[in-house]
Amino acid sequence: MAYLLPFVTAIMGGLFALGGVWIASRLSFSREHRRWVLDNKKLEWRELIDEMHACFERMVCGFQNFNVISPTDDSNDPDAGVRRGFRILRNRIFIAPAIAQHRIMEQWQELVAYMHSARQPREPQQHGEMPTYVGFNQRAAAFEDKLMEVVRLDLAIATRRR
């Protein structure tokens, strides 16, 4: 039996070494995967924020009395901004759970409803609650503030309150 002791010790040492390598590789893969997901989330949030600004620029044109919409250029078309906003909110992969959890789509729909209500005819005796350019900008800014809050929560970025 004493002759087996060096052989068993060598095998056990090899198994422990292989186990250590396997555990280290799994931990490394897990860390790299988390980093990859976080990087993709950052890219998607950045794209979403940039696209939302372009949507707001188009949507605000719905409050102009005279607006020329060209078939070849949709930069003045408020409905193009709405379509673009819906598309950019729906086609997210990594941040879709955060968008759903914080009801970003519902808030976007409320902003769109406000923009569309500017085109609705009013009764002559109706006063107040008229959608305006300034009102839209205020609501868009509030939407953007909420969006940035969700981004910080999703990316686990600490914010300082002053």
JOJOBEL-V345119 format. One record per backbone hydrogen bond with DSSP energy under -0.5 kcal/mol. CO is the residue of the C=O (numbers start at 1). NH is the residue of the N-H. Records with the same first field share a line. If there is no record, write none. Layout:
BEGIN
CO=NH + NH
END
This chain:
BEGIN
1=4 + 5
2=6
4=8
5=9
6=10
7=11
8=12
9=13
10=14
11=15
12=16
13=17
14=18
15=19
16=20
17=21
18=22
19=23
20=24
21=25
22=26
23=27
24=28
25=29
26=30
27=31
28=32
29=33
30=34
31=35
32=36
33=37
34=38
35=39
36=40
37=41
38=42
39=43
40=44
41=45
42=46
43=47
44=48
45=49
46=50
47=51
48=52
49=53
50=54
51=55
52=56
53=57
54=58
55=59
56=60
58=61
59=62
60=63
61=64
65=67
67=69
68=70
73=70
74=77
76=78
77=81
78=82
79=83
80=84
81=85
82=86
83=87
84=88
85=89
86=90
87=91
89=92
95=99
96=100
97=101
98=102
99=104 + 105
100=103
103=107
104=108
105=109
106=110
107=111
108=112
109=113
110=114
111=115
112=116
113=117
114=118
115=118
116=119
117=120
123=126
129=131
132=136
133=137
134=138
135=139
136=140
137=141
138=142
139=143
140=144
141=145
142=146
143=147
144=148
145=149
146=150
147=151
148=152
149=153
150=154
151=155
152=157
153=156
156=158
160=162
END
